[in-house]
C-alpha cells in the first residue's frame, strides 16, 4: 500500500512516519507544503492513502484538493478541530487531532483497510505481524561464539552512539546489528514496548514506575544502570494502556 505524508513540521512528520511504520506500513513520499503537494500530485501516480496536515506553511491543504482531483483516500491530521466538517466533505477516511494517539492511528488505518479490503491485501504487514509473533530468541556474538538469548531473559533493547544493544535481566549488554525500528517490528508487542526513541522495554523487567517532569514517566528496570529511562510525553497514554 502506498502512503504519502503532507506535513510542514519536520518533527511531527518524522513522528508520524515512525508510528505508521511501527504498524507495518511503508511511506512512499513526504511532502511539506501546498506548493510541493500540487507539484508532486501533478507529476506522479496518486497513492492509496494520504496523511495530510490541514494548516501548512503556505496555506491550507484543502487548496491541493480544490486544484487537483485526488484519487487517494485521505486522513487529515491537525491540532485544531475547526475544519472537521470541510474535511469530511472530501474523500476523508478519518480526522486525527494532534498529538496523534497510536491507538487512534491504528484504528484509522484499519478503517481505511476495511473500506477497501477487497482491493488491498497488505502482504508486508502480514509478514511483519507473523515475524512479531514468532520472534522469541535473539542471537548475539560473544567473542568468537554465538549466544542465544530467549526474549523472556531480555530486560530491554536500547541504542547508544548509533549502536543497538540487548540488555539481559542479569545486566549483561550485547551488541546487535539491527536498528531499534527493526527490533520493535519483530518483538512481541504484548511483552515489549518502545517508550522513546532510545529504549524498548520488557514489561516483566519493570521494577518501578514513577512520575517524572513534564507529564512524563520514569521507568526503573530490575538490573539496568546505564542511564535513566523516560517515557516520552507522546508515548505516556499508550504506555498506560499497555501496562493495564
C-alpha positions, 0 to 999 in steps of 0.5 A: 500500500502506498502512503504519502505524508503532507506535513510542514513540521519536520518533527511531527512528520518524522513522528508520524512516519515512525508510528505508521511504520511501527504498524507495518506500513511503508511511506512512499513520499513526504511532502511539506507544503501546498506548493510541493503537494500540487507539484508532486500530485501533478507529476506522479501516480496518486497513492492509496492513502494520504496523511495530510496536515490541514494548516501548512506553511503556505496555506491550507491543504484543502487548496491541493484538493480544490486544484487537483482531483485526488484519487487517494483516500485521505486522513487529515491530521491537525491540532485544531478541530475547526475544519472537521466538517470541510474535511469530511466533505472530501474523500476523508477516511478519518480526522486525527487531532494532534498529538496523534494517539497510536491507538487512534492511528491504528484504528484509522488505518484499519478503517481505511483497510476495511473500506477497501479490503477487497482491493488491498491485501497488505502482504508486508504487514502480514509478514511483519505481524507473523515475524512479531509473533514468532520472534522469541530468541535473539542471537548475539556474538560473544567473542568468537561464539554465538549466544542465544538469548530467549526474549523472556531473559531480555530486560530491554533493547536500547541504542547508544552512539548509533549502536543497538544493544540487548540488555539481559535481566542479569545486566549483561549488554550485547551488541546487535546489528539491527536498528531499534525500528527493526527490533520493535517490528519483530518483538512481541508487542504484548511483552515489549514496548518502545517508550522513546526513541532510545529504549524498548522495554520488557514489561516483566523487567519493570521494577518501578514506575514513577512520575517524572517532569513534564507529564512524563514517566520514569521507568526503573528496570530490575538490573539496568544502570546505564542511564535513566529511562523516560517515557516520552510525553507522546508515548505516556497514554499508550504506555498506560494502556499497555501496562493495564 
